[in-house]
Amino acid sequence: MKSSIFTNMVIALLLLLTPIIALYAYSNHTSSSVLTGEIVKAKRTQVETFVGQLGQMFAQFDSYQKMLYESTEVRNLAYPDLLGDDDLLHFRTLKTVSEEINRLAGYGGRKGIVAVVYPKTGMIIKSNSSLGAMPAALPDKDGFWSYQANAKGDAYFIETISSPAKNAKDEEADLTVVAKVDEGEIKSDLSEMKGNGLEDPFLYRPGYSPIFNYTANQALIREMLPALSPNRAEGSFGPLQIRTSGGDYQVHMEMIPSLGWYLVDYVSIGTIMAPIDRNQTMFYAISGMMLFMACMLGFLLYRSIRIPFRKLLQGMNFIEKGIYTSRMKDPPKGEFRYLYHRFNSMAERIEELIEDVLKEQIRTKEANVKQLQSQINPHFLYNTLAYIKSMVELGEKEAAVSMTMNVSKYYRYTTKLSRSLATVREEQELVVNYLDIHCMLTDDFEYEIDIDPAMLNMNIPRLSLQPLVENVILHAFRKPVRYGAVRIRGTLEETGIARLSVEDNGPGIAPAQLEALQAKIRNALIDQIDSGLQNVHQRLMLLFGRSSGLSLRLSEWGGLHAELTWLAQYDELESKEEA
């Protein structure tokens, strides 16, 4: 499989999420544009509404001024001669003007001062408002609303109409109608606007200090002032975008025509985009969770299907290569557990069948070997008979008897076919007979046997030790040596591993040849066994397990060291402990 289920699932999810995310991004962009436009329209409508309210207030004061300016009673007071010496008429005229001023000043709940000043007589008639006094000096010229400040720092807006009109400083009017609105009243109106929907309104005019509402964020507003551009905002529907240390802001400006000042309000762009940002964050969070869940699902499927499936394929490959000991370990949960168990049962059954076939073929080989043992090596038999004949002719009766007994025991053991197993003691006696025969035939070698007594009653395949000794006699001492020596040792370790070794002081073999011989012994199939060493190794391995068998290495004496290894049976170890 070129790609895993996990990879395919993640790719499929990405392919599904990509158009959804693209569509959402487009929809989000469109929604943001529409929402931003609607918010801009709503904010501008708010600002225009409150600009209209302020303009209406100052327009009302304008109308009050004109009404007083055109009033006959107001003008009569400017010219006392018209009233004559009638004090009652003068009083009634004065009362009428005062009542008219108070009526106009209180109309509509507007808070400001409306007054009539008669410079020539020094008389001032003003409304009963307690919001502020008349300024100490009136503007030098008549005109629209102007922003003034007295010595105490109190600021106000004032507008005057004179008769005759004042166009120069030195001109003196007969009467002047005054309308005055204190800065405090403007601040109160701005604070009321803030409570009615605006964010943080203030009045601004280049070259003047801003007029804040009472709870304004003055530090932020002063940071915005350098970036305000009335020329750019005037007549334009779009707001200003101003960046400050506290973030980006959308600023709306609208001029109050009667004052020449701008009503300014701002709103944080983050506040405008907060709902969209929340929806966007939620969407991306959900998309991320879906991708994470898909990855987790793919990973779980990978662990639950891909990994067990791959292990199962590996196990089948091992079986295909002939490694029948392969077993599936750590079976997963679910259906694959059943497959693992069935695979292990199949492999175990195949191994049992193979071993049964091997054992049957080994037994066939053993029968052939045992049948041949009675006929093998005729020169060995001829030599022993010739030796016996010579000893008889020489009168060496004891030597002839000894050779006869050794040959008799040797052939009696090798031709006995009733048992496939023998004790180590029996194998040792056979080897002693075999070595004694050769020592009688030639006196150019000696042997030493040292086997742990605990091993003597252990069972091993018949004719396991003799082929090793025969290999030494036939090959190690075939070439002339100074003096031959054979050492046979048997040890039983505490772990239960039994070792039986044969080593000589012959010429040995090259390491490469030794490695090839060892590989040939261990890797030989049943139908390829053509030597006694291979037969010994296979029989030990089938009887005691794959950790048993024959191993070869160079001897400390320079010759060959052949060692049989197997794991002692439980009952044999118990017999050792009882002994």
C-alpha positions, 0 to 999 in steps of 0.5 A, spaced: 500 500 500 503 506 497 499 510 502 496 509 509 489 510 511 491 515 516 494 519 510 488 518 505 483 520 511 487 527 512 487 528 505 480 527 504 478 532 510 482 537 507 479 537 500 472 537 504 474 543 508 478 547 503 472 549 499 468 550 506 473 555 508 474 558 502 466 559 502 466 562 509 472 567 508 468 570 502 462 570 506 465 573 512 469 578 507 462 580 504 459 580 511 464 584 514 464 589 508 456 590 509 456 590 516 462 595 516 458 599 511 451 599 515 455 601 522 458 607 518 451 609 516 448 608 523 454 612 526 454 618 521 446 618 522 447 619 529 452 624 529 448 628 524 442 627 528 446 630 534 449 636 530 442 637 528 440 638 535 446 643 537 444 647 530 437 647 532 439 650 539 443 655 536 438 657 531 433 658 536 437 663 540 438 666 533 431 667 532 430 669 539 435 675 538 431 677 531 425 677 535 427 682 540 431 686 535 425 687 531 421 688 538 418 695 538 418 695 546 425 693 545 427 699 541 423 704 545 427 703 551 433 705 546 430 712 545 427 715 552 424 721 548 419 716 545 416 715 551 416 722 554 416 723 561 411 718 563 414 713 568 408 709 568 409 707 561 416 707 561 415 701 567 410 698 563 415 697 557 421 695 561 416 690 564 414 687 557 421 687 555 423 683 561 418 678 560 419 677 553 426 675 554 425 670 560 419 667 556 424 666 550 430 664 554 425 659 558 422 656 551 424 649 549 428 648 556 434 651 552 439 653 557 443 660 555 442 667 556 438 672 552 439 679 554 438 686 551 444 691 552 443 699 552 450 702 551 448 709 552 444 708 558 448 703 561 441 699 562 441 691 561 435 687 561 437 679 561 434 673 563 433 670 570 438 664 568 443 663 573 448 659 569 452 665 568 453 673 568 454 677 562 461 678 559 465 684 562 465 686 554 461 685 548 465 683 541 467 689 538 463 687 532 456 684 530 457 677 527 455 670 528 457 665 534 464 666 536 468 662 542 470 667 547 474 666 554 474 671 560 480 672 565 477 667 569 478 662 564 471 661 563 469 659 556 462 661 552 459 662 545 456 669 544 452 672 538 450 679 538 446 684 533 446 691 534 442 697 532 445 700 528 450 695 526 457 695 529 462 694 524 468 697 528 471 697 535 469 705 536 462 705 534 457 705 539 450 702 538 443 704 541 442 697 543 445 690 542 441 684 543 446 678 546 445 671 546 450 667 550 451 659 551 456 657 556 461 651 555 459 648 561 452 647 557 455 644 551 459 639 555 452 637 559 449 636 552 455 632 549 455 628 556 447 627 554 449 625 547 454 620 550 448 617 554 444 617 548 448 613 543 454 616 541 461 613 544 465 619 546 463 625 543 467 632 543 467 639 539 473 640 535 476 646 531 483 647 528 486 652 533 482 651 539 482 646 545 477 641 544 470 641 548 470 635 551 464 631 555 465 630 562 467 623 562 471 623 556 477 620 555 481 626 554 488 622 553 486 618 547 482 624 544 489 628 544 492 623 541 487 623 535 487 630 534 494 631 530 490 626 525 484 629 524 483 632 518 476 636 517 477 638 510 478 630 508 472 629 512 467 634 510 462 632 505 465 625 505 461 619 507 467 615 509 470 616 516 477 617 518 481 611 520 486 613 526 491 608 529 493 610 536 497 606 541 490 603 544 488 600 537 485 603 531 479 607 531 473 609 526 472 617 527 466 621 524 466 628 524 460 633 522 460 640 522 455 645 526 454 650 521 452 655 525 458 655 530 464 652 525 465 647 530 465 639 528 462 634 532 467 628 533 465 621 535 469 615 534 469 608 535 474 602 536 474 598 530 475 592 534 468 593 537 465 594 530 469 587 528 468 583 535 462 580 533 465 578 526 471 576 529 468 572 534 464 568 529 470 567 525 474 565 531 469 560 533 468 557 525 476 556 525 476 553 532 471 548 530 474 547 523 481 546 527 477 541 532 474 537 526 481 536 523 484 534 529 478 529 530 479 527 523 487 526 525 485 522 531 480 518 528 485 516 522 490 515 527 486 510 531 484 507 525 492 506 523 493 503 530 487 499 529 487 496 522 494 499 519 499 496 524 495 490 525 494 488 518 502 490 517 504 485 522 500 480 519 503 481 513 510 480 516 508 474 519 505 471 513 512 473 509 515 469 515 511 463 514 512 464 506 520 464 507 520 457 512 520 461 518 515 457 522 516 459 529 513 466 527 508 468 532 503 474 532 504 477 539 500 483 543 494 481 539 489 488 538 482 488 540 477 487 536 476 482 529 484 482 529 485 479 535 481 473 532 485 473 526 492 473 530 489 467 534 487 464 528 494 465 524 498 463 531 494 456 531 495 455 523 503 457 524 503 452 530 499 447 526 504 448 520 510 447 525 508 441 528 506 438 521 513 440 519 516 437 525 513 431 524 515 430 517 522 432 520 522 427 525 519 421 521 525 423 516 530 423 521 528 416 524 528 414 517 535 416 516 537 413 523 534 407 521 539 407 515 545 410 519 544 404 524 543 399 518 549 402 515 553 402 522 554 394 522 557 395 515 561 401 515 568 402 515 570 395 513 577 397 514 576 398 521 573 391 522 579 388 518 584 392 522 581 389 528 581 382 526 588 383 523 590 385 530 587 380 534 590 375 529 597 378 530 596 378 538 594 370 538 600 368 533 605 372 538 601 369 544 599 376 547 592 373 549 590 378 554 591 384 548 587 379 543 581 378 549 581 386 550 581 387 543 575 382 542 571 385 548 572 392 545 570 390 538 564 386 541 561 391 545 562 397 540 558 393 535 553 390 540 552 398 541 552 400 534 547 395 531 542 395 537 536 398 533 531 397 539 532 404 542 533 411 539 535 414 546 541 412 550 544 415 556 550 419 557 553 414 560 552 409 555 555 414 550 561 414 554 562 407 554 561 406 547 567 412 546 571 409 551 571 402 547 572 406 540 578 410 543 581 403 546 581 400 539 584 405 536 589 406 541 591 398 541 591 399 533 596 405 534 599 409 540 600 416 537 595 419 541 591 419 548 585 421 550 582 424 557 574 424 559 571 428 564 564 428 565 560 431 570 557 425 574 550 429 574 550 428 567 551 420 566 544 418 567 541 424 562 538 421 555 541 424 549 540 421 541 544 414 540 550 415 537 551 423 538 558 423 541 561 417 537 561 421 531 564 427 534 570 422 536 570 419 530 571 425 526 577 427 530 580 420 529 579 420 521 581 428 520 585 431 526 590 425 526 590 423 519 596 428 517 602 427 522 602 430 528 607 430 534 602 427 538 595 426 538 590 428 544 583 428 545 579 431 551 572 429 552 568 434 557 561 434 560 558 440 564 551 441 567 550 449 569 546 451 574 541 454 569 540 447 566 544 447 560 548 441 559 554 441 555 558 435 552 564 437 548 570 434 544 576 437 542 583 435 539 590 438 538 590 437 531 592 442 525 584 445 525 581 448 519 581 455 517 576 460 520 572 461 513 572 453 512 569 453 519 564 458 518 562 454 512 562 448 515 558 451 521 552 454 516 552 447 513 550 443 519 545 448 522 542 450 515 541 443 512 534 440 510 532 433 512 533 431 505 540 434 504 543 431 511 549 427 508 554 427 514 554 424 521 555 431 524 549 434 521 545 428 523 547 429 530 545 437 530 538 435 527 536 430 532 538 434 538 534 440 535 528 436 534 528 433 541 530 439 545 528 445 541 531 450 537 536 452 542 540 446 542 544 443 537 552 442 535 556 448 535 564 448 532 569 453 534 577 453 534 580 449 540 585 452 545 590 446 543 589 449 536 585 443 533 577 443 533 572 444 539 565 441 537 560 442 543 553 439 544 548 443 547 541 442 550 537 443 556 536 438 561 529 435 562 525 437 569 525 430 571 533 429 570 534 436 574 530 433 580 534 426 580 540 430 580 537 434 586 535 428 590 542 425 589 
